[in-house]
Amino acid sequence: MGKEDNRFIRVHHENGWSGTNEIWVDRQTGVNYLYHSGGYSGGLCVCIDADGKPIITRLDEYGRIL
């Protein structure tokens, strides 16, 4: 296994009958991602707002959520 990578922060996690949903924030860009896994598969996509732009979380200079 490679070095530990702390680029992403998991900010939300929930389990349901259809699988697991998580929201991850990229510490370098602030972009939010939705990760869904169920059974033997999973997928990752960018969270977008009503205008189709990526949702960006504000971060401080150390990569912590404001």
Residue, then its C-alpha position, 0 to 999 in steps of 0.5 A: m500500500g502507498k503512503e497515506d493520502n489525506r487529500f479528501i475529507r468525508v463530511h457525510h455518511e449514511n447507509g440505506w437499503s440500496g447501499t451507502n452514500e457519502i459526501w467527500v470534499d477535496r482539500q485542494t480544490g474544495v469541490n464536493y463529490l458524491y460516492h455511492s456504493g451498493g453490492y459489488s459496485g460503486g460510483l463517484c460524481v461531482c455534486i453540482d448546484a442548480d446552475g450546473k456548477p460544482i459545489i465548492t466548500r470553503l477551506d482555510e489555508y490548512g485544508r480545514i472546512l470553514 
